[in-house]
Amino acid sequence: MGQYCQGLPHVTQLEAVTSYMYDTIASKVLSQRKTDQVGVIKVRFEKWEEGAKDFIYDRNAENDCKYIQQVCPIKQFSLKNLRELKDQIKPSLENDSGDLGAAIKLGIEVIYDHCKRLKYKKKIILLTNASGELSEESTTQIRKDFKSENIEFVTIVAGCLNSGMATNERISHNIQRLKFLCDTVHGIYAEAPEAALSLEMPKIKPVKPVRGCTIPLCFGDVNESPNEFSISVDTYPCTRKAAVPSATAYSNIITSQNSQMGQNTGIDMPDCSYYGAEKTAEFKEANLEQLSYLREYYIKRDDDSKQVIAEDDRVSAYRYGQELVPISKMEDELFKFPTAASLLMIGFIPIESIKRWFLMGPTDFVVPTIGTRTNKAPNKEYNSIVMSSLSRAMIEMDLAMIGRFVKKSGNEPEMVLLMPKVEPDIEGLVMCRVPFYEDVRYFEFPPLTTNIGVISKKPQADVRYLPNEEIISAMDEFIDSMDLDHPELIPFGAPQNSTCDLNNSDANADDGECSVDVVDSDFIKRELLFNPLLHRINSIIKACAIQGSTDDSTIPKDVPILSEFTHPHKILVVNSEAKLNKLKHLLDIKEVSEDAKAGKRLRGNGISAYDTRGQEGLDAEAILNRF
Amino acid sequence: MGPTEVNPKIENDLLFGNFDDSGERVMNESDYKDHRDALLFAIDVSRSMTQLSDKLGGVSACELALKSIFDCISSRIIENSYNLTGIILYGVKTCNQCRVLMPLSIPDSSAIKNLRHFLQDAELYHEAFQYNKTKSPALIADLLFLANQQFNSFASKIPSRRLVLITDNDSPCTEDEPKGLLYAKTRAKDLYHLGVKVEPLFLLHEFNNESFDSSRFYDDLIYDTMLETELADFDGLDQLEIKAKSKTQPLQACNLSSEILSRRTIRRPLATNTIVLNAQINIGVQIYSLYRPQVASRATWIYAQGEVAKTVDHDTRIVVKTTGKDVLPEDVRRTYRFGEDFVKFTPKQLSKFRYFGEPTIRILGFKPASWLKFDDNVRPNYFIFPTDKQFLGSTRGFSALYQSLMRKDKIAIAYVITQKNSTPFYAALVPSPETDLSNPANPDTPAGLFLIPIPFADDRRRVPCIPADQQTVAPDSLVGIMRNIISKLKMSKGYEPYRYNNPALQLHYRALQAVALDDEYSDLYIEDKTMPKYNSIENRVGTLIGDFDHAVKDHLHISSDSTEAKNGLENEQSSGQKRLADDGTPITKEVKKRKNTRPEFSMKEVWRLYQSHIIHTYTNDQLQKFISRLNLKKSSLKGTVKELLVDTLVTYLDTLSSLDDLETAFGESGGEVNISEAAS
C-alpha cells in the first residue's frame, strides 16, 4: 500500500483509500449523532503498537491472523480519536502477511458484539490493494455471515489494476473473489478513483420524517350540521431550510487561572493556531471558553441612575402613533384570538389559477393518520379511504383546496393551499401558506407593456422606455437559444450507479437515502442544486480537522458541482452568441455615468437633485415656459 | 431580580451583524417601517362633493372621503406608527377658503379621538363642510401653498412626502382666468422642488355627470413637473410612473375607500441588483418583498409599577459560562465545532467562507413554466422591477424579457445573490400578468417578475412513506361522489388574499386601539373571515357530504344507520387524535370533561339553553360564531367578553317567539353568505 499510484506520484495507495475513510468518519463526527458510530481494524501492518490492548487475535499466532488488529472499538468518534487513528495507520513496507478474510470475519464479530440484536444499520468497508491473503473458503463463510447479520459490504480497491501490478496472480485472484463476494451480498465494489469521485458529491444529511401535528380535516360544520365528516390527518415537513453550521462564540482571552497553571504562556493565542489532538482537551479549558449572555433590565430614575428591575415586571408596549400603549399579560390573554387545532376545508380552486408567488414558505405533506404498526390509529381505514378519494378527485378535476390551518389550539390561524399528491408512496396533499390581506404589500408599479401615461398632445419619445416588437422577437430568439432542455446539454457528472450508491448508502445509522421524487432528465436537476454555503463550510471543517491545520493552503476548494450552476453552460453561451449580440445591439443599454449617479445621490442627502437639472445642456426654463 | 440569560443567537446578531443561521443577511421588517412617510390629504369641498348620494350609501363624497381617511389613519397609526398624516379641506367658508383639519403630524390618540368626534358630531361636521359658493380662482394655488407650508414646517426631514388631492372638479379655474393656472403651476413646481409627490384622486359620481377630463386643467399642472424630471432624472421608470399616476383613471366614487387605504404604505425596495444575460447584457432591477406574514410587533418594554410608566432598557454582559468572568465584546471570536471539539479560523477566513461574489441575478437558461412545481418552495419569494438608475434602458430590456417569457409561457432559471455577503441560491423568474382590471382596487399582484427560490437538494424531505399493506385506495365510486362534491365547491377566481383578513391580527389592532382611546372592549369582536362559509357549503353539498360519509362507511362495512356507530366513531377518532398529540396530558379525561360541560352546538340546543338560562355554557368562540352568523349588532354592555356575548345573544333571542323564528332568521342570514361565484 505504500506504493505510489500510477499517474499520481504524490499519493500512495494507502492515502488513496484512506482519504475515503477519513472523510466518512469526519462526516460522522460532524453529525454529532450518538448512534452514528464507527470502528477500525487494520490488517497487514508493520508492527504492533506498544500498549495496544484491543487484540482479539493473538500476536503470537502462527498464521496470517497475526497481523490483524482492532485499532479502535466501535464508538462515536471525536477529533482526538481521528488524530490518534491517523497516527496508527501507516503503510507497511516489509510485512507481507495478513489475511483479508480473517480481518472481515473479525469485523463481523466486532459488529455482532456491539450491535447485538439492536436495530442498527450495519456496514463494513474494506480498503485494500487486494494483495493480501484471501482464501476461497473464507469468502464462503463471510458470505453467509453478511446475509445472516444483514451487513452491507463495500470494497474499495487501490492500486494500478491495469498496469503491471495486475499481472500479479494473487491480486487478480483476489479481485475476482472480492467482486464475486460483492455481487453475491449485493455489496459495492469500487476502485479508489471512483471512491474519490464520490467524495466530490456533497452528501445530504437525511432527516427522518417527523410528524408536525395530528389534526382533524373537516368538511362542513362539525359542530352543527348533520352533513359533515372529518378525518384525522398528520402533517410532515416536505421542504425545510437545511441548517448551515453556525459558528460558536468563544473568548479569545486566556483566563488567569489557566495561565497560572503554566499550561500557557499567558499570551493571547494567535487566532490562526491549531491545536493538535493531544492538546485538544486542555485547549477547551485553556482558551475556548463557552460564553453566555446575561441581560440586566433597568429603568432610569429621574437623576439618571439605574434601577434594576425583574424581567417579569416588564410589560410589552405597542406603538400607537406618538404614544406607547402598554398591554399587560392579562389583557394579552383576553385579546388572544381563540382557535382550535384543525384544518378546515374552505373551497376548491382550479390549479391553473394558483398564483405561484403567493406561496409564502416551506411546504408540508398532509397524510391520513394511520398510526404505527404497534399503535394503530382508530379509523385508519376511514381516514385513508377519504383522503384517497379526496386527493384522487382533486387530481381528476385539476383542483386545489383552500384551507384554514391551525397547528395547535390557540395558535393563530393560517390560510393554506393544498395540492393533491398521489404517488406510489403517498396519497395525500401538499400544503403551503398563502397571504392574508394584511400580508400583502399593495405597492403600485407602472405597467410594463403599455404607456398608459402618454398624453397625446405632447408626443414624447416614450417608446424609448418600452421595447418594440423587433426587440421582443430578438428576446424570443435568445430565450429559445438558451433553452435548458437543449439536447446537447449533458447532465453533470452523469454519475455511474456504483458511485451514486456509494454516496447514498453512506447515510446515517437509521436513515436511508433522501429521495427526491422528481423525475426529470433535464440539465438542471433539483437533486444537484446544493446549498453552497452548507457544503463549503462542512468540507472546510472536515478537511481542516483531518489535516490538523487551518492554513489557507489546507482549506479545500469547493467541489465542482457547487460551481457547476453558477454560470450559464458553455454550450448555451456559444449557441446563443449571435442572438445575444443582436439583442444587445437593439436594446442599447448604457451604463449611467458616475456624474449622473452623483446627481442622484444629492437627493438622498436631502438636497434637491432637481437643481442639478440641465446638465445635458438643455434649457429647462425654456421648455417649461412653452405652455 | 438577577440577570437573565438570553438566547445567544440574538446576541450573536448584535455582535456579528444580521446574519441568520444560513448566513443570509436578514432583511428586516424595519427596513420598511423605518422609512418614514408624510401623507397630506386635501379634500375639495364643493357643492357636488357635499351632496348626499344614494350610490354612496346616503352620504356625500366628502364624508366618505373623510371616513376613509380616518380608517387609513387608524391603520397607519398602528402599522406604520412613525408616519405623518394631515388633512386639509379646501373650498370651505373660511376667509382663505382652506382649513387645516389636522395638521401634518404623527397622530396620537387625542388626534384620533378628535377626528372621530368630528365625524360623529353632526353639527361640527356640517359647519366644516359648508362649501364656498364663490370660488377663488387662486384656490388650487392657495392649497398647494398651504401644503407646501405644512411639509416645510412639519416634515422637512421626511424622505417621502405625498399630497393626495381628492376632487371631482376637472376645471377649478375657468378658461377666462388663465392666471389661476399659472399660479397653480408655480406652486406645483415649488412642491416638486421640495420633493413632494402629488397624487390626485379624481372622482366620478352622479353629480358631475360621471366624466372627468384631466386635460382641462390637471394634465398641465402635473405634466409640468414631469418634463422637469426628464431633464434631471435618468430614471426612466420614475417618468413612466408619474405619467401613469397623472392619468390615473378617474375613480368611481364608491371605490374611494379602498383607494385611500391603498395609500397607507409606500413602496420601498430591499436592494438593487442586476439581471445578467450571458455576461453581456445588464438589466438594473430593484428587489421588493410583497408577501410577508404581518405580525403584531412589540415596540418596547415598559415598567408600569412606578408612578410614571418608563421604558425598560437593558445591559448585556458576556461572561464565560463556567467561571462567570466578564468578557469584552472585542475578545469574542467565533469558531466552528467539529463534534465536541473546535476548529479555529480567523475572522478574515470566516468572512471569506461566506463570500460567493457580488450581488447578481445571473440567467442560466430557460424552462417551460410547468417545470416549477408546487412543492418547489421553501424560502419567501421576491418581486423584481426594473430601474434605469444604473443602466439606462433597463426598463426596456426588462419589459422585453417579461413580455417574451409571458407569451412563451416560460420561466428563467437564475443563480442569485441578492445582496452583498448573502448566500447564493437558485431561483425561477416567473412573470406575473398585468393587474386584473376587473378588480383594480385590489392589485395583489403587480406585473413584473417574481424571483422564486428553488429549494436546495438539502432542503427536501422524504415522503412519509406509508407501507404498502397499510395503504387504502379509494374505489371509483367514492372518488366519483367526492368529485361531485368538490366541483360544487369550486371558486373559479382562485385564491384572493383580500377576502381573508387575519382575525388574530385584527383583534390585536382593535384591542390596541381600544386601550389607546380608552374605549370599552365591547366592540372588540371581529368577524372571522377565515372560517368556511358553512351555510353555503350546507346548501351546495350538504346531502352529498352525508352520502359520501355513508358510502365510505358502507364500503368499510360499518352500519351507516346506527347513530351509535357514528358517535362511537367520532369519540374514537377524537380520542385517537388526542392520544397522538404530544402534550402528554391524560387526554381522554379532558375529552370527557369537555363532553360533559360543553353542550352540543345546534339551533335546537341554543334555544333549549336559552330557555333554561344556561346559554353561557357555550364557549366565547361558539357564541361569537353564532352571533356573527346572525349578523347581530353588539350589545353596549360593559363587562367581560363573555357577558357581552351572552347579553347580545339573549337580547336577540328575546325578540323571537319560537325556535322556528330562529331557524328562519338563520336561514336568511346564511343565504347571503356565498362561498363563491362558481354556482354557474
Interface residues (C-beta under 8 A of the other chain):
Chain A: A26 V29 L30 Q32 Q76 F77 S78 L79 K80 P202 I204 K205 P206 V207 K208 P209 R211 C213 T214 I215 P216 F219 G220 D221 N223 E224 S225 P226 N227 E228 F229 S230 I231 S232 D234 Y236 P237 C238 T239 R240 K241 A242 A243 V244 P245 S246 A247 T248 A249 Y250 S251 N252 I253 T255 Q257 D271 C272 S273 Y274 T280 F283 K284 L288 E289 Q290 L291 S292 Y293 L294 R295 E296 Y297 Y298 I299 K300 V308 I309 A310 E311 D313 R314 V315 S316 A317 Y318 R319 Y320 G321 Q322 E323 L324 V325 P326 I327 S328 E331 L334 F335 K336 F337 P338 T339 A340 L344 M345 I346 G347 F348 I349 P350 S353 I354 K355 R356 W357 F358 L359 M360 G361 P362 T363 F365 V367 T369 I370 G371 R373 A377 P378 N379 K380 E381 Y382 S384 I385 V386 S388 S389 L390 R392 A393 M394 E396 M397 L399 A400 M401 I402 R404 E412 P413 M415 L417 M419 E423 D425 I426 E427 V430 C432 R433 V434 P435 F436 Y437 E438 D439 V440 R441 Y442 F443 E444 F445 P446 P447 L448 T449 N451 I452 G453 V454 I455 K457 K458 Q460 D462 R464 Y465 L466 P467 I471 I472 A474 M475 D476 F478 I479 M482 D483 L484 D485 H486 G512 C514 S515 V516 D517 V518 D520 D522 F523 I524 R526 E527 L528 L529 F530 N531 P532 L533 L534 R536 I537 I540 I541 K542 C544 A545 T550 D552 I555 F565 T566 H567 P568 H569 L572 V573 S576 L580 N581 L583 K584 L587 D588 I589 K590 E591 V592 A596 K597 G599 K600 R603 G606 S608 A609 Y610 D611 T612 R613 G614 Q615 E616 L618 A620 I623 L624 F627
Chain B: M1 P3 T4 E5 V6 P8 I10 E11 N12 L15 D21 S22 G23 Y32 I77 I78 S81 Y82 I106 P107 D108 S109 A111 I112 K157 K185 K189 Y192 H193 L194 G195 S215 D219 D220 Y223 D224 L227 E228 T229 E230 L231 A232 D233 F234 D235 G236 L237 Q239 L240 E241 I242 K243 A244 K245 S246 K247 S262 T265 R267 L277 N278 A279 Q280 I281 N282 I283 Y288 S289 L290 Y291 R292 P293 Q294 A296 S297 R298 A299 T300 W301 I302 Y303 A304 Q305 G306 A309 K310 T311 V312 D313 H314 D315 T316 R317 I318 V319 V320 K321 T322 T323 K325 V327 D331 V332 R333 R334 T335 Y336 R337 F338 G339 E340 D341 F342 V343 K344 F345 T346 P347 Q349 L350 F353 R354 F356 G357 R362 I363 L364 G365 F366 K367 P368 W371 L372 K373 F374 D375 D376 N377 V378 R379 P380 N381 F383 F385 D388 K389 Q390 F391 L392 G393 S394 T395 R396 G397 F398 S399 A400 L401 Y402 Q403 S404 L405 R407 K408 K410 A412 I413 Y415 T423 P424 F425 Y426 V430 S432 E434 N442 P443 D444 T445 P446 A447 G448 F450 I452 I454 P455 F456 A457 D458 D459 R460 R461 R462 V463 P464 C465 I466 P467 Q470 Q471 T472 V473 A474 L478 V479 G480 I481 M482 R483 I485 I486 S487 L489 K490 M491 S492 K493 G494 Y495 P497 Y498 R499 Y500 N501 N502 P503 A504 L505 Q506 L507 H508 A511 L512 Q513 V515 A516 Y521 L524 T530 M531 P532 K533 Y534 I537 E538 V541 G542 T543 I545 G546 F548 D549 V552 K553 H555 L556 L569 E572 Q573 S574 S575 G576 Q577 L580 A581 E600 F601 S602 M603 T619 N620 D621 Q622 V641 I675 S676
